[in-house]
Amino acid sequence: MSVFRQSWFMRLLGRSPLKLELSDEGLFLEPGKGVVRRVPWEAFSSSPVVRKGLFFSRLEFTANNQKESISWLSKASTRALRESLCSRLLELHGVRATAALQRIHDLVEKAGYLRSTHAAAIARFAESQRHRLILPPEDIDFPENLVHPYKRLRQWAESDPVLIEHTRDNFLRDELTRFRDLFDAVESNPLTEKQREACVIDEDNNLVLAGAGTGKTSTMIGRTAYLLESRRAQDSDILMLAFGRRAAEEMEERVAAKIPGAKVKAATFHSLGLKIIGEVEGGKPQISKLSEDENLLAKTVDDWLQSLLEDKGYQEKVVRYFSDYLYPEKNCFDFADEGEYFEYIRANKIYSLKGENVKSLEEALIANWLFRMGVEYQYESPYRAAPTRTPDFRSYLPDFYLPDYDIYLEHFGIGRDGSTAPYIDAELYLEGIRWKRELHKEHQTTLVETFSYERSEGCLLSELERKLSVLGVKFEPLPNEAILNTLRERGVINEFSRLMSQLVGAFKGSHETWEEVRARASRTPNPAQFHAAMDLLKPIVDQYNTYLESNQCIDFNDMIGRAIHYVESGRFTPAWRYILVDEFQDISRPRARLVKALRDKTKNCTVFCVGDDWQAIYRFTGSDVTLTTGFEKEFGSTRTTSLDKTFRFNNRICDVASKFVMKNPAQVKKELRTHKIVSQNAVSILRRGQAERGRDSELDEVCQAISDQVESKAKVYILGRFWFRLPDSSAVRGLERKFPKLSIERLTFHASKGKEADFVIVVGLDKGHYGFPSTKETHPLLNALLPPDEPYDFAEERRLFYVALTRARHRAYLITDMSVASVFIKELLNENYLVETAEFSTSLNQIHATELSCSLCKSGTMVPRSSSSSAFFGCSNYPHCSNTEPGCTSCGSAMKKQGGFKICINDACGSWVPLCSTCGAPMKKRHGRYGDFWGCSNYRSDGPSCSHTVNRVTPPRLDNGTRSAISQQR
């Protein structure tokens, strides 16, 4: 028992002395005259506080909901009393804190892996317990055993990350030890450490990033086995989801085979939707045949379109669409360089309504207007008034000729101020315009001119109509039926109906209203084109919905939408506590919404998603890669585990593929380790120009190389971006007969996903519309209905290349022509990727292709060509660029630019030609009245010309066979 008394000074003042005693029963206050008051320890509701005076201190605390005050104690006595009271109170409340901690321990033991929701619930409980406790004051140094329960309780209340991770790590370590035998035997090979961790970790949301060949399906099986073996779940608690029926069946079969007695069900999203709808509606709905047969859908949409084309109003909309809105609205000023412009032309294959492959969108608009207005025209027909072909120039081909009126029409790509596109030589272009005007003036032919600035100002066609009317041109607009018949004959309507069938699926898959989709128009480059396509699509969608209603059936998109509604509204009550999703990178937003709804409507439900954002290649079906890269933002508290060891391919394939795909900063960064380690490069590039191909194809060369290095049967995939770029089946059979050790299969990149072969051969690695990466434009309406496109150039195409490379166990072969090579191939060669370039013979033209750029358009490559009379080098952008250059006069090889010279690429030759310092064209040695001199090859006796000359040229120096860039023109 501790006793405290008031100071002697109070007794001198005649005050009744105060005696305080602390016992196990509480605080006893004896103010004198035999009166004693007890304050039980349980009555205290606050820690004592000292209020200092000049000579004395006062102690205050709350007990029985009343404030108590003890005055006139010495400062030393007050401090001692406070420490004694606090110690007694901490002992009492420490028991309560310890009891709360025991409760928390029980909760943690019951929870297993400490999820974020568990930690949050424990934090709320711990905080509520702390509110009932008198906490240790921070200014008194108490023994650690006394304050430890309070500190630990505070950690739980504040969800201390260190404590939570420590708790999780302990659980993970114990479970991995406890179920070591299970993880060793559940699959044919023991699971890796990362696979085991993924199986045990049980956060509210779990994302397993499984690189190619890292065993994602084995992880799904291991996770299921662990849940059942640990008795954390029964069969009925687990739902496994896959995207394809075969994948779901395979998972279910593997679970049954690997886990004796297990009856876990695997479902597709479609079968899950059917189950949900069936339980709510009392019967499963009928699925439309159009959903199950793409060809039938395309034919049906075509039938609807043909029926709609009987309507005059719809006819007008279709004709207007094909005339004005079929291609992305751009003019020559929208491009940074001519190569970019040529890529646009190639990617869009701009045709007029009559079927001419015109050179620009503006020319297509003019041609279409003339056609619709019933004005006969000829596109790029030779000038008739006089011969214009000279030794220096080809024949003059005016853009349009109107034979009924003998009128020529030229469209000039200039601004109102006479400016040209940045990649055009303005002086030469304007000189060309002057030459054409003078030619027509000289021969008294009628020339009508139109300009790019008229298009940008919105008056191109109205001004054209005015100009032609002045010249007496009569307009007899063709009926829409005639125009449509022309389009039908060209197969354009059939192609358009296929687009409409795609748009129907995309619109239904978006689960948005027309108003929601229309709201996107303002965010597109060409809102008018967007609305024009919407106006054509809506009647088709209306027909589609009418078909579903009249046949009392639904499609797969309706199925997902209706399932979401039933779950979110509570009409369907899910009972799955563990939802496992395979190939999560392929998920769409509606399917992700269904998964979240199932999770949120079930107490203590967790989702476990396995996927690889590096292999997200199905945006065209509605898949949204940001659901994987931004998983935690979409789903909430997440634990991400990366499976970092691949058993499929070797380290050299891994190095190339991983570095390549991670160029996109939006991809999740991860490092793969490979089971197979090799010292030699395993991605080999065969470079072969079209003019160099002999009787045996490049495929023969590669197959021979593969056959030479295998002893037994080897599987080979020939992969391409597009099906029609692959060899046909007879060619494949011929290769198998020629190389009996090889089993060869042809697949598109998309079809190869999930498969593997010993060797892979990738073809079609050139640039363009159907090259790789494909520059094919996605229709703006389809683009708007799909998940947002990624800002990084060719993001999904880059992932497709990763998929293609990682199908190979041993070696991947890439076949290309460097004169038209894919930007992906150029990246591999120019950015120090570990690729093999010496396995196959390569010509000088292919080796130096990147140095043989066209001097005219700057984007093409000069490639070997020949005519009946000579061999020469022409631009790979032909016919868009018609530049030609002679080869080396000594050996015939190509000439590359270096410094102020064109130098023969053949090191053994050493020939050179100086370049014009004015226009950059090769110079020619000529003879004049004062002797020999160098003159520009762009010199013309008539028309646009460069007259730069040089009297003497200092040749480039040779240094150990390498040409010096030192040059001088005088």
FENGI-V12063 format. One record per helix or strand of 2 or more residues. SS is the DSSP state (alpha for helix, beta for strand). FROM is the first residue (numbers start at 1). LEN is the number of residues. If there is no record, write none. Layout:
ss->(SS & SS)
from->(FROM & FROM)
len->(LEN & LEN)
This chain:
ss->(beta & alpha & beta & beta & beta & alpha & beta & beta & beta & alpha & alpha & alpha & alpha & alpha & alpha & beta & alpha & alpha & beta & alpha & beta & alpha & beta & alpha & alpha & alpha & alpha & alpha & alpha & beta & beta & beta & alpha & beta & alpha & alpha & alpha & alpha & alpha & alpha & alpha & beta & alpha & beta & alpha & alpha & beta & alpha & alpha & alpha & alpha & beta & beta & alpha & beta & beta & alpha & alpha & beta & alpha & alpha & beta & alpha & beta & alpha & alpha & beta & alpha & alpha & alpha & alpha & beta & beta & beta & beta & beta & beta & beta & beta & beta & beta & beta & beta & beta)
from->(2 & 8 & 19 & 26 & 35 & 41 & 49 & 56 & 66 & 75 & 116 & 144 & 161 & 180 & 193 & 205 & 216 & 235 & 238 & 245 & 265 & 269 & 286 & 289 & 294 & 312 & 332 & 338 & 361 & 378 & 400 & 407 & 426 & 446 & 452 & 460 & 480 & 492 & 514 & 521 & 527 & 553 & 556 & 578 & 584 & 589 & 606 & 613 & 619 & 626 & 631 & 638 & 645 & 651 & 673 & 683 & 690 & 698 & 714 & 723 & 729 & 742 & 749 & 757 & 780 & 795 & 808 & 818 & 823 & 844 & 849 & 861 & 871 & 884 & 895 & 901 & 912 & 922 & 931 & 949 & 953 & 958 & 962 & 968)
len->(4 & 5 & 5 & 7 & 6 & 3 & 4 & 8 & 9 & 37 & 16 & 14 & 18 & 6 & 8 & 6 & 14 & 3 & 5 & 14 & 4 & 13 & 2 & 4 & 15 & 14 & 3 & 11 & 12 & 2 & 3 & 6 & 17 & 6 & 5 & 11 & 10 & 19 & 5 & 3 & 24 & 2 & 13 & 4 & 3 & 12 & 6 & 3 & 3 & 4 & 5 & 6 & 6 & 11 & 4 & 5 & 3 & 12 & 7 & 3 & 10 & 7 & 4 & 6 & 6 & 11 & 9 & 3 & 8 & 4 & 3 & 6 & 5 & 2 & 4 & 4 & 4 & 7 & 6 & 2 & 2 & 2 & 2 & 2)
